[in-house]
């Protein structure tokens, strides 16, 4: 009608934590775009902050091309076996990755085309820390610092670690920044217990010499823990270090996600089926991206109903 303006709700997209499963966020964003859905507000936690920042900075296509080319060896090169460090990631390679595929080194959050925020955790107090201003890559780095894998980040007198410890799917941040409708991507919906008894694939002798930190460290701890704790009575063996770590992270993420979304539910929950992808299997991006798109397709009617 003349003199009336059609109301357009502010759409928020909450991209959850989930380590290697997080490449599915790329598929989600691409599938939403094909439906004509472009979020106005992007809030990311951990790997969700990486994909969200790349999208907000206009680099998502470049990021997708790079992650699709990753191999096991490429992923292994990101890690180094040095127990004097607070984490095992090669920080120089990480810095280069953020600059090349996420955002330019000096790009500020205020200069992004979309409202953007990330979530981190204050290591001393356990409080939730939101990054809504400052350098984009500082916000991302602080959000992805999973203890034991990435070193904590020092920022304004605080040590910050992965935001998944307090708010794995930042629906509340989207609401606080003005979202009328929130689409949440939960990567932790079907993962508890899925990796606990998982055995690593058998590699050839040539591959064993090249696969780097992740497999070698896992093998070392498996052998050590088995020697100490295996039972001759029933032949049972304890899980390897990465199986125990993955399961612990999965349980924590799942329980916190359930609690937070019960108190502040999104309008739409997208839950890609990704339990077959392990914590550090970043080289399986093709599978994750494909399932992210498929998840949106499964929820197409609900998305259209809510957004209409």
Order of alpha helices (4+ residues) and beta strands (2+ residues): beta-alpha-beta-alpha-alpha-alpha-alpha-beta-beta-alpha-beta-beta-alpha-beta-alpha-alpha-alpha-beta-alpha-alpha
